Amino acid sequence: MFTGIIEEMGEITAIAPAGDGWRLTVRAPRAAADAVHGESIAVSGVCLTVVGSTADTFDTDVMKQTLDVAAIGSATVGTRVNIEKAMPVGARLGGHIVQGHVDGVGDVLEVRPGAQWSVLRISLPADLAPLVVDKGSISVDGTSLTVSAVSAPAEPSPWFEISLIPETLAATTLGIRAVGDRVNLETDILARHVERLLAFRAAPEGGSR
């Protein structure tokens, strides 16, 4: 489990085939310094497993399903990524509960820089739209953020907006995002559980669920 508080920005330095997936090498000195083989680590919001490390890099395998679902599937050598190590028991939950299970991918539609903060408008897959609410939590490329605006329910192309303070812009890859960039989205786990519960209650008794 993660909190969505990014610990450092890393850089993909190598991509090698691994079965039908990839093995990534990521330069991230802080994370690599005490990386443990087999531990979980979030790379731009994707929960992966450390399979090797050096003093300033770590290796991790990414299976084909993840490459197909997450924005990391379009990464190249040199791509910057957000890094967060798994939250230890007893640690402060500074963001919100992030599992590292990407629900979908959004496209950056607008970047509106401001004197004090910047606003990003991001497209939202239609099936995720009911799970994203104004002032609710969302993970964008692994970063815990508060939704500052959402499209109306009748909007045919759903979107949401996030407002980013200078610290977030400097400490995460969101500060280098441009229109057309793809980002990983993970909705609030509580919203997903409620949606599933309501679906079961609405299903005819004995019917397909």
C-alpha positions in Angstrom: 0.0 0.0 0.0 1.1 3.5 -0.7 0.1 7.1 0.3 0.6 9.0 -2.9 3.3 11.2 -1.4 6.1 11.0 -4.0 9.6 10.4 -2.5 11.7 11.3 -5.6 11.6 11.5 -9.4 13.5 8.7 -11.1 14.5 8.1 -14.7 14.2 5.0 -16.8 17.7 4.1 -17.9 17.1 0.8 -19.6 14.2 -1.3 -21.0 14.8 -5.0 -21.8 12.4 -7.7 -22.9 11.3 -10.0 -20.1 9.1 -12.8 -21.5 6.1 -10.9 -23.1 6.8 -7.9 -20.8 9.7 -5.6 -19.8 12.4 -5.4 -17.3 12.9 -1.7 -16.4 16.0 -0.2 -14.8 15.2 3.0 -13.0 17.7 5.5 -11.6 16.4 6.6 -8.3 19.3 7.0 -5.8 17.1 7.5 -2.6 14.9 4.5 -3.3 17.8 2.3 -4.5 20.0 3.0 -1.5 18.0 0.6 0.7 16.0 -1.3 -1.9 15.3 -4.9 -0.9 14.8 -7.7 -3.4 11.1 -8.6 -3.5 9.7 -5.4 -2.0 6.9 -3.4 -3.6 7.6 0.0 -5.1 5.3 2.4 -7.0 6.6 3.7 -10.4 4.3 6.5 -11.5 1.5 4.8 -9.6 2.1 1.2 -10.8 2.9 -1.2 -8.0 5.9 -3.2 -9.1 8.4 -5.6 -7.4 12.1 -4.9 -7.0 14.1 -7.7 -8.6 17.6 -6.2 -8.4 19.4 -3.0 -7.4 22.7 -1.1 -7.4 23.7 1.9 -5.4 21.5 4.3 -7.5 19.3 2.1 -9.6 16.7 -0.7 -9.2 15.3 -3.2 -11.6 11.7 -4.3 -11.8 9.6 -6.5 -14.2 6.4 -5.2 -15.8 4.1 -7.8 -17.2 2.2 -7.4 -20.5 -1.2 -6.8 -18.9 0.3 -3.8 -17.0 1.9 -2.5 -20.2 -1.4 -2.7 -22.0 -3.4 -1.0 -19.2 -1.0 1.7 -17.8 0.7 4.7 -19.4 4.1 3.1 -18.5 3.5 1.0 -21.6 4.5 4.0 -23.7 7.6 4.8 -21.7 11.1 5.0 -23.3 14.6 5.3 -22.0 14.8 8.8 -20.4 11.2 8.9 -19.3 10.9 10.5 -15.9 8.8 8.6 -13.3 7.4 9.2 -9.8 8.8 6.9 -7.1 7.3 5.9 -3.8 8.3 3.0 -1.6 5.6 1.0 0.2 4.2 2.5 3.3 5.5 0.8 6.5 3.2 -0.2 9.3 2.7 2.7 11.7 3.7 5.4 9.2 1.6 8.6 8.8 -0.9 8.5 5.9 -0.1 11.9 4.4 -2.1 11.5 1.2 -4.8 8.8 0.8 -4.8 5.0 0.4 -3.2 4.2 -3.0 -2.9 0.5 -4.0 -0.8 1.0 -7.1 -3.5 -0.8 -9.2 -4.1 1.5 -12.2 -7.8 1.8 -13.2 -7.2 3.5 -16.5 -5.3 6.1 -18.4 -6.2 9.8 -19.0 -4.9 12.3 -21.5 -3.8 15.8 -20.4 -6.3 18.1 -22.2 -5.2 21.5 -20.8 -2.3 23.0 -18.8 -3.2 26.3 -17.2 -0.2 27.9 -15.4 -0.9 30.4 -12.7 1.1 32.7 -10.4 0.6 30.4 -7.4 -0.4 27.1 -8.9 -1.2 25.3 -12.1 -4.3 23.5 -13.2 -4.4 20.4 -15.3 -7.5 19.1 -17.0 -7.4 15.4 -17.7 -9.7 13.2 -19.7 -11.5 10.5 -17.8 -12.5 7.0 -19.1 -16.3 6.9 -19.0 -16.4 3.9 -16.7 -14.4 5.8 -14.1 -16.4 9.1 -14.3 -18.9 8.1 -11.5 -16.0 7.4 -9.1 -14.4 10.8 -9.4 -16.1 13.6 -7.3 -15.3 17.2 -6.7 -13.0 17.6 -3.6 -12.5 13.8 -3.6 -9.1 12.0 -3.8 -7.5 10.6 -7.0 -4.0 9.3 -7.8 -2.5 10.7 -11.0 0.8 9.0 -11.9 1.0 7.8 -8.3 0.5 11.3 -6.8 -2.3 11.8 -4.2 -4.3 14.8 -5.3 -7.6 16.5 -4.6 -10.1 16.9 -7.5 -10.8 20.6 -8.0 -13.4 20.3 -10.7 -15.3 17.6 -12.6 -17.4 17.5 -15.8 -21.2 17.3 -15.6 -22.7 13.8 -15.6 -24.2 14.4 -19.0 -20.8 15.4 -20.5 -20.1 13.0 -23.4 -16.3 13.3 -22.9 -15.7 13.2 -19.1 -12.8 15.1 -17.5 -11.6 16.3 -14.2 -9.2 19.0 -13.0 -6.4 19.1 -10.4 -4.8 22.2 -9.0 -1.0 21.8 -8.3 1.0 23.9 -5.9 4.6 24.7 -6.6 5.9 22.0 -4.4 4.0 19.3 -6.3 5.1 20.8 -9.6 8.7 20.6 -8.5 8.7 17.3 -6.8 6.7 15.2 -9.3 6.5 14.6 -13.0 3.2 16.5 -13.1 5.4 19.7 -13.4 6.6 18.5 -16.8 3.3 17.3 -18.2 2.1 18.8 -21.5 -1.1 18.6 -23.5 -1.4 15.1 -25.0 0.6 13.3 -22.3 -0.9 10.1 -20.9 -1.1 9.6 -17.2 -2.1 6.7 -14.9 -5.3 7.1 -12.9 -6.3 5.3 -9.8 -9.7 6.2 -8.2 -10.5 6.1 -4.5 -10.8 2.5 -3.3 -13.8 3.4 -1.2 -15.7 4.6 -4.2 -14.9 1.4 -6.0 -16.2 -0.7 -3.1 -19.4 1.3 -2.9 -20.0 1.0 -6.7 -19.5 -2.8 -6.4 -21.8 -3.1 -3.4 -24.6 -1.1 -5.2 -24.2 -3.2 -8.3 -24.8 -6.4 -6.3 -27.8 -4.9 -4.5 -29.3 -3.8 -7.8 -28.8 -7.2 -9.5 -31.9 -9.5 -9.6 -31.7 -12.2 -6.9 -30.1 -15.3 -8.4 -29.2 -13.3 -11.5 -25.8 -12.9 -13.1 -23.4 -10.7 -11.1 
